Amino acid sequence: MDRKLALTLCVATSAVLLAMVGVSLATGASQELHEHYATPELYAQHLVGEAGGLRVLMGLDVAFLCLYTAFFATLARVLAGRPFVALALGAMVAVAVLDIVEDHRILASLAQAEAGRGISDDTIAWQQVLSATKFSISYLALLLYGLAVPRTTRLAWALALFLTVGNLLVGALDFAAPPEWAHALDAGRWIGFLAGFALAGAWLYRDVHE
């Protein structure tokens, strides 16, 4: 039962993620753009220029974070008794909380910009700190889930390696890369999310139907 629910949530989460990618491609809006520091003038300009698409993305992100939290909570039940599961779930819940705060801070900055009020340097810098912290904790959570996956099949090995070795490489590159790589790395993160959910879904589907 837990595996079927996890698979259903995995598909639903992936569907919302694809919708977010579609909105971003159609409107040019990007949440990630506002997770990095820019001068107050440029930051406000980007916010106002992407206002419509950004609000749609934020609405979808609420659905996304609710679904991925439910998915990882159910996955923790599937992996019950394996190492690090409780810690992995706790870290992922922390990610969801930071995701909520991040969304509301960006929307608050958008409201300020639309009202013609300046956005301070400190506000933008703290936005970057918050976003970077969220992603760092997500790397920890995914690593722990990867260590908990029972490596009994090739598909399970692929998922475990993706969540451990692949995740650590992406995390290191995310912070070590020069600023001009930020846009490409942000786009790559979306691809990584989709690949991870696809692998997890395939592993759960095989497990359910065996």
VENNORWO-V621508 format. One record per residue. N is the residue number from 1. RES is the residue in three letters. SS is DSSP state (alpha for helix, beta for strand, coil for the rest). PHI is phi as a letter, one per 20 degrees, with the letter a starting at -180 (999 if undefined). Layout:
N:RES:SS:PHI, N:RES:SS:PHI
//
This chain:
1:MET:coil:999, 2:ASP:alpha:f, 3:ARG:alpha:f, 4:LYS:alpha:f, 5:LEU:alpha:f, 6:ALA:alpha:f, 7:LEU:alpha:f, 8:THR:alpha:f, 9:LEU:alpha:f, 10:CYS:alpha:f, 11:VAL:alpha:f, 12:ALA:alpha:f, 13:THR:alpha:f, 14:SER:alpha:f, 15:ALA:alpha:f, 16:VAL:alpha:f, 17:LEU:alpha:f, 18:LEU:alpha:f, 19:ALA:alpha:f, 20:MET:alpha:f, 21:VAL:alpha:f, 22:GLY:alpha:f, 23:VAL:alpha:f, 24:SER:alpha:f, 25:LEU:alpha:f, 26:ALA:alpha:f, 27:THR:alpha:d, 28:GLY:coil:n, 29:ALA:coil:f, 30:SER:coil:b, 31:GLN:coil:f, 32:GLU:alpha:f, 33:LEU:alpha:g, 34:HIS:alpha:e, 35:GLU:alpha:e, 36:HIS:coil:d, 37:TYR:coil:f, 38:ALA:coil:b, 39:THR:coil:f, 40:PRO:alpha:g, 41:GLU:alpha:f, 42:LEU:alpha:f, 43:TYR:alpha:f, 44:ALA:alpha:f, 45:GLN:alpha:f, 46:HIS:alpha:f, 47:LEU:alpha:f, 48:VAL:alpha:f, 49:GLY:alpha:f, 50:GLU:coil:d, 51:ALA:alpha:g, 52:GLY:alpha:f, 53:GLY:alpha:f, 54:LEU:alpha:f, 55:ARG:alpha:f, 56:VAL:alpha:f, 57:LEU:alpha:f, 58:MET:alpha:f, 59:GLY:alpha:f, 60:LEU:alpha:f, 61:ASP:alpha:f, 62:VAL:alpha:f, 63:ALA:alpha:f, 64:PHE:alpha:f, 65:LEU:alpha:f, 66:CYS:alpha:f, 67:LEU:alpha:f, 68:TYR:alpha:f, 69:THR:alpha:f, 70:ALA:alpha:f, 71:PHE:alpha:f, 72:PHE:alpha:f, 73:ALA:alpha:f, 74:THR:alpha:f, 75:LEU:alpha:f, 76:ALA:alpha:f, 77:ARG:alpha:f, 78:VAL:alpha:f, 79:LEU:coil:e, 80:ALA:coil:g, 81:GLY:coil:n, 82:ARG:coil:e, 83:PRO:coil:f, 84:PHE:coil:m, 85:VAL:alpha:f, 86:ALA:alpha:f, 87:LEU:alpha:f, 88:ALA:alpha:f, 89:LEU:alpha:f, 90:GLY:alpha:g, 91:ALA:alpha:f, 92:MET:alpha:f, 93:VAL:alpha:f, 94:ALA:alpha:f, 95:VAL:alpha:f, 96:ALA:alpha:f, 97:VAL:alpha:f, 98:LEU:alpha:f, 99:ASP:alpha:f, 100:ILE:alpha:f, 101:VAL:alpha:f, 102:GLU:alpha:g, 103:ASP:alpha:g, 104:HIS:alpha:f, 105:ARG:alpha:f, 106:ILE:alpha:f, 107:LEU:alpha:f, 108:ALA:alpha:f, 109:SER:alpha:f, 110:LEU:alpha:f, 111:ALA:alpha:f, 112:GLN:alpha:f, 113:ALA:alpha:f, 114:GLU:alpha:f, 115:ALA:coil:e, 116:GLY:coil:m, 117:ARG:coil:e, 118:GLY:coil:f, 119:ILE:coil:d, 120:SER:coil:f, 121:ASP:alpha:g, 122:ASP:alpha:f, 123:THR:alpha:f, 124:ILE:alpha:f, 125:ALA:alpha:f, 126:TRP:alpha:f, 127:GLN:alpha:f, 128:GLN:alpha:f, 129:VAL:alpha:f, 130:LEU:alpha:f, 131:SER:alpha:f, 132:ALA:alpha:f, 133:THR:alpha:f, 134:LYS:alpha:g, 135:PHE:alpha:f, 136:SER:alpha:f, 137:ILE:alpha:f, 138:SER:alpha:f, 139:TYR:alpha:f, 140:LEU:alpha:f, 141:ALA:alpha:f, 142:LEU:alpha:f, 143:LEU:alpha:g, 144:LEU:alpha:f, 145:TYR:alpha:f, 146:GLY:alpha:f, 147:LEU:alpha:f, 148:ALA:alpha:e, 149:VAL:coil:f, 150:PRO:coil:f, 151:ARG:coil:e, 152:THR:coil:d, 153:THR:coil:c, 154:ARG:alpha:f, 155:LEU:alpha:f, 156:ALA:alpha:f, 157:TRP:alpha:f, 158:ALA:alpha:f, 159:LEU:alpha:f, 160:ALA:alpha:f, 161:LEU:alpha:f, 162:PHE:alpha:f, 163:LEU:alpha:e, 164:THR:alpha:d, 165:VAL:alpha:f, 166:GLY:alpha:f, 167:ASN:alpha:f, 168:LEU:alpha:f, 169:LEU:alpha:f, 170:VAL:alpha:f, 171:GLY:alpha:f, 172:ALA:alpha:f, 173:LEU:alpha:f, 174:ASP:alpha:g, 175:PHE:alpha:e, 176:ALA:alpha:e, 177:ALA:coil:f, 178:PRO:coil:f, 179:PRO:alpha:g, 180:GLU:alpha:f, 181:TRP:alpha:e, 182:ALA:alpha:g, 183:HIS:alpha:f, 184:ALA:alpha:f, 185:LEU:alpha:f, 186:ASP:alpha:f, 187:ALA:alpha:f, 188:GLY:alpha:f, 189:ARG:alpha:f, 190:TRP:alpha:f, 191:ILE:alpha:f, 192:GLY:alpha:f, 193:PHE:alpha:g, 194:LEU:alpha:f, 195:ALA:alpha:f, 196:GLY:alpha:f, 197:PHE:alpha:f, 198:ALA:alpha:f, 199:LEU:alpha:f, 200:ALA:alpha:f, 201:GLY:alpha:f, 202:ALA:alpha:f, 203:TRP:alpha:f, 204:LEU:alpha:f, 205:TYR:alpha:f, 206:ARG:alpha:f, 207:ASP:alpha:f, 208:VAL:alpha:f, 209:HIS:coil:e, 210:GLU:coil:e
//
